[in-house]
Amino acid sequence: MTKKPTHKKAYIAIFLVVILGVASAAIVYATQRANIKVGVKVGDTFTYKLTGDSDLFSSDAVTPAYLSEYNETNYYEVIITGVNGSVVSFDTIWQFTNGTAIQNSEWINLATGNYSGDFWAIYPPNLTLNNLLYPQEENTALIVNSTTTQTFAGSTRPSNFWSGDDVLYNSNDPTGSTQ
């Protein structure tokens, strides 16, 4: 009796090659996604001027109370205190015109956009049109939707812009009906 040749070994070999190929592609993909560049370093400081205004009210109306703290701000400062992979740690100082201040220690993950505290406006460098602001963000997937060149501190560099189309509600309205 002659034995029929089986292709079992060939099928196993093909299956293993496919599994190795998929695993290799997954490793390359994960490595590229995890390689988030950080454009800030410890000691970098950013100072902002904050103001609040609303076009929902006529010019003779009083500024809404929830915007007054912005108009009573001397400055808002962000000081980078640490960089660990894609996580940037920083301190914030919100200095008011009456001399009081609010200080916090916060962080943001530039891969996911997850953050602690109130400040979240730190982004990976060198973004271009249609890039995700945070490459691994899953909720809103915000993208750069326009770019331009601007002058900052005497040098010209590209600037990116993004926008969103969400309806925002006034958190001070207990009925939740003020947009």
Backbone as JSON Lines, residues from 0, in Angstrom:
{"i":0,"aa":"M","n":[0.8,-1.16,0.0],"ca":[0.0,0.0,0.0],"c":[0.87,1.25,0.0]}
{"i":1,"aa":"T","n":[0.49,2.16,-0.8],"ca":[1.22,3.43,-0.82],"c":[0.43,4.47,-0.03]}
{"i":2,"aa":"K","n":[1.19,5.22,0.66],"ca":[0.6,6.28,1.47],"c":[0.33,7.5,0.61]}
{"i":3,"aa":"K","n":[-0.82,8.08,0.81],"ca":[-1.14,9.32,0.1],"c":[-0.35,10.44,0.72]}
{"i":4,"aa":"P","n":[0.25,11.3,-0.11],"ca":[0.98,12.43,0.48],"c":[0.0,13.39,1.13]}
{"i":5,"aa":"T","n":[0.39,13.86,2.32],"ca":[-0.46,14.85,3.0],"c":[0.2,16.21,2.88]}
{"i":6,"aa":"H","n":[-0.62,17.18,2.88],"ca":[-0.13,18.55,2.77],"c":[-0.2,19.26,4.12]}
{"i":7,"aa":"K","n":[-0.35,18.46,5.16],"ca":[-0.5,19.02,6.49],"c":[0.69,19.89,6.87]}
{"i":8,"aa":"K","n":[1.9,19.43,6.61],"ca":[3.09,20.21,6.95],"c":[3.15,21.5,6.14]}
{"i":9,"aa":"A","n":[2.75,21.46,4.91],"ca":[2.75,22.66,4.07],"c":[1.73,23.67,4.59]}
{"i":10,"aa":"Y","n":[0.56,23.18,4.99],"ca":[-0.47,24.08,5.53],"c":[0.0,24.72,6.85]}
{"i":11,"aa":"I","n":[0.65,23.93,7.68],"ca":[1.17,24.46,8.95],"c":[2.24,25.52,8.67]}
{"i":12,"aa":"A","n":[3.1,25.27,7.72],"ca":[4.16,26.24,7.38],"c":[3.56,27.53,6.84]}
{"i":13,"aa":"I","n":[2.57,27.43,5.97],"ca":[1.91,28.62,5.42],"c":[1.23,29.39,6.55]}
{"i":14,"aa":"F","n":[0.54,28.66,7.43],"ca":[-0.14,29.3,8.56],"c":[0.86,30.05,9.44]}
{"i":15,"aa":"L","n":[2.0,29.44,9.74],"ca":[3.02,30.09,10.57],"c":[3.61,31.32,9.89]}
{"i":16,"aa":"V","n":[3.82,31.26,8.59],"ca":[4.34,32.42,7.85],"c":[3.33,33.57,7.9]}
{"i":17,"aa":"V","n":[2.05,33.26,7.75],"ca":[1.01,34.3,7.81],"c":[0.99,34.92,9.21]}
{"i":18,"aa":"I","n":[1.03,34.09,10.24],"ca":[1.03,34.59,11.62],"c":[2.25,35.46,11.87]}
{"i":19,"aa":"L","n":[3.41,35.07,11.43],"ca":[4.62,35.88,11.61],"c":[4.51,37.2,10.85]}
{"i":20,"aa":"G","n":[3.95,37.18,9.66],"ca":[3.77,38.41,8.88],"c":[2.83,39.38,9.57]}
{"i":21,"aa":"V","n":[1.72,38.89,10.07],"ca":[0.75,39.75,10.77],"c":[1.37,40.29,12.05]}
{"i":22,"aa":"A","n":[2.07,39.45,12.79],"ca":[2.71,39.9,14.03],"c":[3.77,40.96,13.75]}
{"i":23,"aa":"S","n":[4.55,40.77,12.7],"ca":[5.57,41.76,12.34],"c":[4.93,43.09,11.96]}
{"i":24,"aa":"A","n":[3.86,43.05,11.18],"ca":[3.17,44.29,10.8],"c":[2.59,44.98,12.03]}
{"i":25,"aa":"A","n":[2.05,44.22,12.96],"ca":[1.49,44.8,14.19],"c":[2.58,45.46,15.02]}
{"i":26,"aa":"I","n":[3.74,44.85,15.1],"ca":[4.86,45.42,15.87],"c":[5.33,46.72,15.22]}
{"i":27,"aa":"V","n":[5.47,46.74,13.91],"ca":[5.89,47.96,13.21],"c":[4.85,49.06,13.41]}
{"i":28,"aa":"Y","n":[3.58,48.75,13.29],"ca":[2.5,49.73,13.46],"c":[2.51,50.28,14.89]}
{"i":29,"aa":"A","n":[2.61,49.41,15.87],"ca":[2.6,49.86,17.27],"c":[3.83,50.7,17.59]}
{"i":30,"aa":"T","n":[4.97,50.35,17.03],"ca":[6.19,51.11,17.27],"c":[6.08,52.51,16.66]}
{"i":31,"aa":"Q","n":[5.53,52.6,15.46],"ca":[5.37,53.91,14.83],"c":[4.39,54.77,15.59]}
{"i":32,"aa":"R","n":[3.3,54.2,16.06],"ca":[2.31,54.97,16.81],"c":[2.85,55.4,18.16]}
{"i":33,"aa":"A","n":[3.7,54.59,18.78],"ca":[4.2,54.91,20.11],"c":[5.33,55.94,20.05]}
{"i":34,"aa":"N","n":[5.9,56.16,18.88],"ca":[7.03,57.08,18.74],"c":[6.51,58.51,18.55]}
{"i":35,"aa":"I","n":[5.94,59.07,19.6],"ca":[5.4,60.42,19.58],"c":[6.51,61.39,19.93]}
{"i":36,"aa":"K","n":[6.72,62.36,19.08],"ca":[7.73,63.37,19.36],"c":[7.16,64.4,20.33]}
{"i":37,"aa":"V","n":[8.02,64.91,21.18],"ca":[7.65,65.95,22.13],"c":[8.48,67.17,21.79]}
{"i":38,"aa":"G","n":[7.83,68.3,21.61],"ca":[8.53,69.51,21.18],"c":[8.86,70.48,22.3]}
{"i":39,"aa":"V","n":[8.65,70.06,23.54],"ca":[8.98,70.92,24.68],"c":[10.03,70.23,25.53]}
{"i":40,"aa":"K","n":[10.71,71.02,26.37],"ca":[11.71,70.46,27.28],"c":[11.54,71.08,28.65]}
{"i":41,"aa":"V","n":[12.09,70.42,29.64],"ca":[12.01,70.92,31.01],"c":[12.55,72.34,31.06]}
{"i":42,"aa":"G","n":[11.79,73.21,31.68],"ca":[12.19,74.61,31.81],"c":[11.49,75.53,30.82]}
{"i":43,"aa":"D","n":[10.93,74.99,29.75],"ca":[10.18,75.83,28.82],"c":[9.0,76.46,29.56]}
{"i":44,"aa":"T","n":[8.74,77.72,29.26],"ca":[7.67,78.46,29.91],"c":[6.83,79.17,28.86]}
{"i":45,"aa":"F","n":[5.51,79.12,29.03],"ca":[4.58,79.77,28.13],"c":[3.66,80.64,28.97]}
{"i":46,"aa":"T","n":[3.5,81.89,28.58],"ca":[2.65,82.81,29.33],"c":[1.53,83.3,28.42]}
{"i":47,"aa":"Y","n":[0.32,83.21,28.94],"ca":[-0.87,83.55,28.17],"c":[-1.61,84.71,28.83]}
{"i":48,"aa":"K","n":[-2.25,85.51,27.99],"ca":[-3.18,86.53,28.46],"c":[-4.57,85.98,28.21]}
{"i":49,"aa":"L","n":[-5.41,85.98,29.24],"ca":[-6.75,85.43,29.1],"c":[-7.78,86.55,29.18]}
{"i":50,"aa":"T","n":[-8.76,86.48,28.3],"ca":[-9.91,87.39,28.36],"c":[-11.14,86.58,27.99]}
{"i":51,"aa":"G","n":[-12.27,87.06,28.45],"ca":[-13.53,86.39,28.14],"c":[-14.5,87.36,27.53]}
{"i":52,"aa":"D","n":[-15.19,86.92,26.49],"ca":[-16.17,87.75,25.82],"c":[-17.22,86.82,25.24]}
{"i":53,"aa":"S","n":[-18.37,87.35,25.03],"ca":[-19.43,86.54,24.46],"c":[-20.19,87.37,23.44]}
{"i":54,"aa":"D","n":[-20.37,86.81,22.24],"ca":[-21.14,87.52,21.22],"c":[-22.62,87.18,21.32]}
{"i":55,"aa":"L","n":[-22.98,86.42,22.36],"ca":[-24.38,86.07,22.55],"c":[-25.16,87.2,23.2]}
{"i":56,"aa":"F","n":[-24.45,88.19,23.7],"ca":[-25.08,89.27,24.43],"c":[-24.89,90.58,23.66]}
{"i":57,"aa":"S","n":[-25.78,91.48,23.8],"ca":[-25.65,92.77,23.12],"c":[-24.51,93.55,23.74]}
{"i":58,"aa":"S","n":[-24.04,94.56,23.04],"ca":[-22.89,95.34,23.5],"c":[-23.16,96.09,24.8]}
{"i":59,"aa":"D","n":[-24.4,96.33,25.12],"ca":[-24.69,97.04,26.36],"c":[-24.9,96.09,27.54]}
{"i":60,"aa":"A","n":[-24.82,94.79,27.31],"ca":[-25.0,93.82,28.39],"c":[-23.71,93.67,29.19]}
{"i":61,"aa":"V","n":[-23.85,93.27,30.41],"ca":[-22.72,93.03,31.3],"c":[-22.1,91.68,30.91]}
{"i":62,"aa":"T","n":[-20.77,91.59,31.0],"ca":[-20.1,90.33,30.72],"c":[-20.63,89.26,31.67]}
{"i":63,"aa":"P","n":[-20.98,88.09,31.16],"ca":[-21.51,87.04,32.04],"c":[-20.52,86.71,33.16]}
{"i":64,"aa":"A","n":[-21.04,86.4,34.32],"ca":[-20.22,86.15,35.51],"c":[-19.19,85.03,35.27]}
{"i":65,"aa":"Y","n":[-19.57,84.01,34.51],"ca":[-18.64,82.9,34.31],"c":[-17.43,83.29,33.44]}
{"i":66,"aa":"L","n":[-17.46,84.47,32.81],"ca":[-16.3,84.95,32.05],"c":[-15.47,85.97,32.83]}
{"i":67,"aa":"S","n":[-15.97,86.43,33.94],"ca":[-15.28,87.51,34.67],"c":[-13.9,87.11,35.17]}
{"i":68,"aa":"E","n":[-13.72,85.85,35.56],"ca":[-12.41,85.45,36.06],"c":[-11.33,85.58,34.97]}
{"i":69,"aa":"Y","n":[-11.72,85.38,33.72],"ca":[-10.75,85.55,32.63],"c":[-10.37,87.02,32.47]}
{"i":70,"aa":"N","n":[-11.33,87.91,32.64],"ca":[-11.07,89.33,32.5],"c":[-10.36,89.92,33.72]}
{"i":71,"aa":"E","n":[-10.29,89.16,34.79],"ca":[-9.56,89.59,35.98],"c":[-8.24,88.84,36.12]}
{"i":72,"aa":"T","n":[-7.73,88.35,34.99],"ca":[-6.49,87.59,34.97],"c":[-5.33,88.5,34.59]}
{"i":73,"aa":"N","n":[-4.26,88.43,35.37],"ca":[-3.02,89.12,35.04],"c":[-2.25,88.3,34.0]}
{"i":74,"aa":"Y","n":[-2.09,87.0,34.25],"ca":[-1.47,86.08,33.29],"c":[-1.77,84.64,33.69]}
{"i":75,"aa":"Y","n":[-1.57,83.74,32.74],"ca":[-1.67,82.3,32.97],"c":[-0.37,81.72,32.44]}
{"i":76,"aa":"E","n":[0.39,81.07,33.31],"ca":[1.72,80.59,32.94],"c":[1.79,79.07,33.03]}
{"i":77,"aa":"V","n":[2.45,78.46,32.05],"ca":[2.67,77.02,32.01],"c":[4.18,76.79,32.0]}
{"i":78,"aa":"I","n":[4.68,76.01,32.97],"ca":[6.11,75.73,33.1],"c":[6.31,74.22,32.96]}
{"i":79,"aa":"I","n":[7.04,73.79,31.95],"ca":[7.29,72.37,31.71],"c":[8.24,71.86,32.79]}
{"i":80,"aa":"T","n":[7.82,70.8,33.51],"ca":[8.63,70.25,34.62],"c":[9.15,68.85,34.34]}
{"i":81,"aa":"G","n":[8.62,68.18,33.33],"ca":[9.1,66.83,33.04],"c":[8.59,66.33,31.7]}
{"i":82,"aa":"V","n":[9.4,65.46,31.09],"ca":[9.01,64.79,29.85],"c":[9.41,63.33,30.02]}
{"i":83,"aa":"N","n":[8.41,62.43,29.96],"ca":[8.65,61.0,30.1],"c":[7.92,60.3,28.97]}
{"i":84,"aa":"G","n":[8.66,59.97,27.91],"ca":[8.02,59.4,26.73],"c":[7.12,60.45,26.1]}
{"i":85,"aa":"S","n":[5.83,60.12,25.95],"ca":[4.89,61.07,25.37],"c":[4.14,61.87,26.44]}
{"i":86,"aa":"V","n":[4.48,61.66,27.72],"ca":[3.8,62.37,28.8],"c":[4.61,63.6,29.21]}
{"i":87,"aa":"V","n":[3.96,64.76,29.16],"ca":[4.58,66.03,29.53],"c":[3.96,66.48,30.85]}
{"i":88,"aa":"S","n":[4.81,66.74,31.85],"ca":[4.35,67.26,33.14],"c":[4.64,68.75,33.18]}
{"i":89,"aa":"F","n":[3.77,69.49,33.86],"ca":[3.96,70.94,33.92],"c":[3.22,71.51,35.12]}
{"i":90,"aa":"D","n":[3.66,72.68,35.52],"ca":[2.98,73.45,36.56],"c":[2.28,74.61,35.88]}
{"i":91,"aa":"T","n":[1.14,75.0,36.42],"ca":[0.44,76.18,35.93],"c":[0.27,77.18,37.06]}
{"i":92,"aa":"I","n":[0.36,78.45,36.71],"ca":[0.11,79.53,37.65],"c":[-0.9,80.46,36.99]}
{"i":93,"aa":"W","n":[-2.06,80.59,37.61],"ca":[-3.09,81.5,37.13],"c":[-3.09,82.68,38.09]}
{"i":94,"aa":"Q","n":[-2.47,83.77,37.66],"ca":[-2.29,84.97,38.49],"c":[-3.38,85.98,38.17]}
{"i":95,"aa":"F","n":[-4.13,86.38,39.21],"ca":[-5.22,87.33,39.04],"c":[-4.75,88.75,39.34]}
{"i":96,"aa":"T","n":[-5.5,89.71,38.84],"ca":[-5.14,91.12,39.02],"c":[-5.22,91.56,40.48]}
{"i":97,"aa":"N","n":[-5.97,90.83,41.31],"ca":[-6.06,91.2,42.72],"c":[-4.91,90.62,43.56]}
{"i":98,"aa":"G","n":[-3.95,89.94,42.9],"ca":[-2.78,89.41,43.59],"c":[-2.89,87.95,43.98]}
{"i":99,"aa":"T","n":[-4.07,87.37,43.93],"ca":[-4.2,85.95,44.26],"c":[-3.79,85.1,43.06]}
{"i":100,"aa":"A","n":[-3.49,83.83,43.34],"ca":[-3.05,82.93,42.28],"c":[-3.54,81.52,42.56]}
{"i":101,"aa":"I","n":[-3.73,80.76,41.5],"ca":[-4.05,79.34,41.6],"c":[-2.88,78.6,40.95]}
{"i":102,"aa":"Q","n":[-2.28,77.67,41.7],"ca":[-1.15,76.9,41.19],"c":[-1.54,75.43,41.15]}
{"i":103,"aa":"N","n":[-1.19,74.77,40.06],"ca":[-1.48,73.34,39.9],"c":[-0.32,72.63,39.24]}
{"i":104,"aa":"S","n":[-0.2,71.33,39.52],"ca":[0.72,70.45,38.8],"c":[-0.14,69.54,37.95]}
{"i":105,"aa":"E","n":[0.18,69.46,36.66],"ca":[-0.66,68.74,35.72],"c":[0.2,67.93,34.76]}
{"i":106,"aa":"W","n":[-0.43,67.18,33.88],"ca":[0.27,66.42,32.84],"c":[-0.66,66.24,31.64]}
{"i":107,"aa":"I","n":[-0.05,65.94,30.49],"ca":[-0.8,65.57,29.28],"c":[-0.01,64.5,28.54]}
{"i":108,"aa":"N","n":[-0.72,63.53,27.99],"ca":[-0.12,62.5,27.17],"c":[-0.3,62.93,25.71]}
{"i":109,"aa":"L","n":[0.81,63.24,25.03],"ca":[0.73,63.74,23.65],"c":[0.37,62.65,22.65]}
{"i":110,"aa":"A","n":[0.36,61.4,23.08],"ca":[-0.09,60.33,22.18],"c":[-1.61,60.23,22.17]}
{"i":111,"aa":"T","n":[-2.22,60.31,23.36],"ca":[-3.65,60.06,23.47],"c":[-4.49,61.32,23.68]}
{"i":112,"aa":"G","n":[-3.86,62.4,24.16],"ca":[-4.62,63.6,24.48],"c":[-5.2,63.56,25.9]}
{"i":113,"aa":"N","n":[-5.01,62.47,26.63],"ca":[-5.48,62.4,28.01],"c":[-4.69,63.39,28.85]}
{"i":114,"aa":"Y","n":[-5.37,64.03,29.79],"ca":[-4.7,65.04,30.61],"c":[-5.33,65.13,31.99]}
{"i":115,"aa":"S","n":[-4.59,65.75,32.9],"ca":[-5.12,66.03,34.23],"c":[-5.24,67.54,34.35]}
{"i":116,"aa":"G","n":[-6.07,68.01,35.22],"ca":[-6.15,69.45,35.45],"c":[-6.97,70.19,34.41]}
{"i":117,"aa":"D","n":[-6.63,71.48,34.25],"ca":[-7.39,72.37,33.39],"c":[-6.74,72.64,32.03]}
{"i":118,"aa":"F","n":[-5.42,72.56,31.95],"ca":[-4.72,72.96,30.73],"c":[-4.44,71.74,29.87]}
{"i":119,"aa":"W","n":[-4.73,71.85,28.57],"ca":[-4.54,70.72,27.66],"c":[-3.92,71.15,26.33]}
{"i":120,"aa":"A","n":[-3.54,72.4,26.18],"ca":[-3.12,72.91,24.87],"c":[-1.62,72.74,24.61]}
{"i":121,"aa":"I","n":[-1.14,71.52,24.73],"ca":[0.22,71.16,24.31],"c":[0.06,70.05,23.28]}
{"i":122,"aa":"Y","n":[0.74,70.19,22.15],"ca":[0.57,69.25,21.04],"c":[1.92,68.75,20.57]}
{"i":123,"aa":"P","n":[1.95,67.6,19.89],"ca":[3.21,67.14,19.29],"c":[3.7,68.16,18.25]}
{"i":124,"aa":"P","n":[5.0,68.25,18.03],"ca":[5.53,69.21,17.04],"c":[5.38,68.68,15.61]}
{"i":125,"aa":"N","n":[5.58,69.59,14.67],"ca":[5.67,69.26,13.25],"c":[4.4,68.62,12.68]}
{"i":126,"aa":"L","n":[3.25,68.98,13.22],"ca":[2.0,68.49,12.64],"c":[1.77,69.19,11.3]}
{"i":127,"aa":"T","n":[1.11,68.5,10.4],"ca":[0.79,69.09,9.1],"c":[-0.69,68.85,8.81]}
{"i":128,"aa":"L","n":[-1.15,69.4,7.73],"ca":[-2.55,69.3,7.33],"c":[-3.03,67.85,7.39]}
{"i":129,"aa":"N","n":[-4.18,67.64,8.01],"ca":[-4.85,66.35,8.17],"c":[-4.22,65.41,9.19]}
{"i":130,"aa":"N","n":[-3.18,65.84,9.9],"ca":[-2.63,65.03,11.0],"c":[-3.59,65.06,12.18]}
{"i":131,"aa":"L","n":[-3.65,63.98,12.92],"ca":[-4.38,63.96,14.18],"c":[-3.6,64.8,15.19]}
{"i":132,"aa":"L","n":[-4.3,65.59,16.01],"ca":[-3.61,66.35,17.05],"c":[-2.93,65.41,18.03]}
{"i":133,"aa":"Y","n":[-3.61,64.36,18.41],"ca":[-3.07,63.34,19.3],"c":[-3.24,62.01,18.57]}
{"i":134,"aa":"P","n":[-2.16,61.42,18.04],"ca":[-2.24,60.29,17.12],"c":[-3.02,59.07,17.63]}
{"i":135,"aa":"Q","n":[-3.08,58.88,18.95],"ca":[-3.79,57.71,19.47],"c":[-5.11,58.08,20.15]}
{"i":136,"aa":"E","n":[-5.58,59.3,19.93],"ca":[-6.84,59.73,20.52],"c":[-7.98,58.95,19.87]}
{"i":137,"aa":"E","n":[-8.92,58.51,20.7],"ca":[-10.01,57.69,20.17],"c":[-11.36,58.39,20.21]}
{"i":138,"aa":"N","n":[-11.51,59.44,21.01],"ca":[-12.84,60.04,21.19],"c":[-13.22,60.99,20.08]}
{"i":139,"aa":"T","n":[-12.49,62.08,19.91],"ca":[-12.91,63.09,18.93],"c":[-12.08,63.08,17.67]}
{"i":140,"aa":"A","n":[-10.91,62.5,17.72],"ca":[-10.02,62.45,16.57],"c":[-9.89,63.81,15.89]}
{"i":141,"aa":"L","n":[-9.5,64.81,16.66],"ca":[-9.3,66.15,16.12],"c":[-8.14,66.15,15.14]}
{"i":142,"aa":"I","n":[-8.32,66.86,14.03],"ca":[-7.27,66.91,13.02],"c":[-6.91,68.36,12.7]}
{"i":143,"aa":"V","n":[-5.69,68.54,12.21],"ca":[-5.25,69.84,11.71],"c":[-6.02,70.09,10.42]}
{"i":144,"aa":"N","n":[-6.81,71.17,10.39],"ca":[-7.6,71.41,9.19],"c":[-7.16,72.64,8.4]}
{"i":145,"aa":"S","n":[-6.14,73.36,8.9],"ca":[-5.53,74.41,8.08],"c":[-4.17,74.77,8.67]}
{"i":146,"aa":"T","n":[-3.32,75.3,7.83],"ca":[-1.99,75.73,8.26],"c":[-1.69,77.1,7.66]}
{"i":147,"aa":"T","n":[-0.81,77.82,8.32],"ca":[-0.35,79.11,7.82],"c":[1.03,79.37,8.42]}
{"i":148,"aa":"T","n":[1.68,80.41,7.97],"ca":[2.97,80.79,8.53],"c":[2.77,82.04,9.36]}
{"i":149,"aa":"Q","n":[3.34,82.04,10.58],"ca":[3.23,83.17,11.48],"c":[4.59,83.5,12.07]}
{"i":150,"aa":"T","n":[4.71,84.73,12.56],"ca":[5.94,85.16,13.2],"c":[5.77,85.08,14.72]}
{"i":151,"aa":"F","n":[6.7,84.38,15.37],"ca":[6.73,84.26,16.82],"c":[8.15,84.59,17.28]}
{"i":152,"aa":"A","n":[8.27,85.51,18.23],"ca":[9.56,85.86,18.82],"c":[10.61,86.14,17.75]}
{"i":153,"aa":"G","n":[10.22,86.83,16.7],"ca":[11.16,87.26,15.68],"c":[11.49,86.23,14.61]}
{"i":154,"aa":"S","n":[10.9,85.04,14.67],"ca":[11.17,84.06,13.62],"c":[9.84,83.56,13.05]}
{"i":155,"aa":"T","n":[9.88,83.16,11.8],"ca":[8.69,82.7,11.11],"c":[8.65,81.18,11.17]}
{"i":156,"aa":"R","n":[7.45,80.65,11.44],"ca":[7.31,79.2,11.46],"c":[5.87,78.83,11.12]}
{"i":157,"aa":"P","n":[5.66,77.56,10.72],"ca":[4.3,77.13,10.39],"c":[3.44,77.06,11.65]}
{"i":158,"aa":"S","n":[2.17,77.38,11.5],"ca":[1.19,77.24,12.58],"c":[0.02,76.43,12.06]}
{"i":159,"aa":"N","n":[-0.5,75.59,12.93],"ca":[-1.62,74.72,12.56],"c":[-2.88,75.15,13.29]}
{"i":160,"aa":"F","n":[-4.01,74.88,12.68],"ca":[-5.29,75.22,13.26],"c":[-6.21,74.01,13.2]}
{"i":161,"aa":"W","n":[-7.08,73.9,14.16],"ca":[-8.1,72.87,14.19],"c":[-9.37,73.49,14.73]}
{"i":162,"aa":"S","n":[-10.47,72.86,14.48],"ca":[-11.74,73.36,15.0],"c":[-12.65,72.17,15.25]}
{"i":163,"aa":"G","n":[-13.72,72.44,15.99],"ca":[-14.69,71.41,16.28],"c":[-16.09,71.94,16.07]}
{"i":164,"aa":"D","n":[-17.01,71.06,15.88],"ca":[-18.41,71.43,15.66],"c":[-19.3,70.88,16.75]}
{"i":165,"aa":"D","n":[-18.97,71.15,17.99],"ca":[-19.78,70.66,19.1],"c":[-20.62,71.79,19.66]}
{"i":166,"aa":"V","n":[-21.78,71.45,20.14],"ca":[-22.61,72.42,20.85],"c":[-22.13,72.43,22.3]}
{"i":167,"aa":"L","n":[-21.81,73.6,22.81],"ca":[-21.35,73.73,24.18],"c":[-22.48,74.32,25.02]}
{"i":168,"aa":"Y","n":[-22.63,73.8,26.21],"ca":[-23.69,74.27,27.1],"c":[-23.09,75.02,28.27]}
{"i":169,"aa":"N","n":[-23.78,76.03,28.74],"ca":[-23.36,76.83,29.87],"c":[-23.49,75.96,31.13]}
{"i":170,"aa":"S","n":[-22.35,75.64,31.75],"ca":[-22.37,74.79,32.93],"c":[-23.0,75.47,34.14]}
{"i":171,"aa":"N","n":[-23.17,76.78,34.08],"ca":[-23.79,77.51,35.18],"c":[-25.32,77.52,35.09]}
{"i":172,"aa":"D","n":[-25.86,76.97,34.01],"ca":[-27.31,76.92,33.84],"c":[-27.8,75.55,34.3]}
{"i":173,"aa":"P","n":[-28.47,75.49,35.45],"ca":[-28.9,74.18,35.98],"c":[-29.91,73.46,35.09]}
{"i":174,"aa":"T","n":[-30.56,74.18,34.19],"ca":[-31.53,73.54,33.29],"c":[-30.83,72.9,32.1]}
{"i":175,"aa":"G","n":[-29.58,73.29,31.85],"ca":[-28.86,72.74,30.71],"c":[-29.38,73.21,29.38]}
{"i":176,"aa":"S","n":[-30.11,74.31,29.36],"ca":[-30.72,74.76,28.1],"c":[-29.98,75.92,27.44]}
{"i":177,"aa":"T","n":[-28.99,76.49,28.12],"ca":[-28.25,77.62,27.52],"c":[-27.06,77.07,26.75]}
{"i":178,"aa":"Q","n":[-27.02,77.38,25.45],"ca":[-25.92,76.91,24.6],"c":[-24.9,78.0,24.43]}
